[in-house]
């Protein structure tokens, strides 16, 4: 993915919050992500779709979302390596 597109996708706090939740390793449905991020399910669905199109998030069985293979951090780590950049999700929002 071009760096400009990646920056565009990552340039929204709700998407960072979604990534932070998914980095914990548990696949989650939109409704749960909405509750954890404080946003509506409709808003979260749009953000998840953008992350999916960027190949950062994948949809699994039962409409559960998780980080794409190769992006999931080691247990206990909150760092995503996206190639062009490394994201530290443990920083305050």
C-alpha angles and dihedrals in degrees: 000000000000114000092238091058092046091052090050092051093047094045096093127079095217090060090050089052091050090050091048091055094045091047087067086075103243117118108233138193121235092254092058092045088051091054093047094048098040093238132116120267090245092055093046091049090056092049093046089051090055091049089048092051088051088053092238094113130036131199116233137185115319093020090286116154127215139162115281118262111277093027100071108105124229113274109283094016122110100196124111118197108208096172098244091049144008117229122209107206095182093075117105114266 
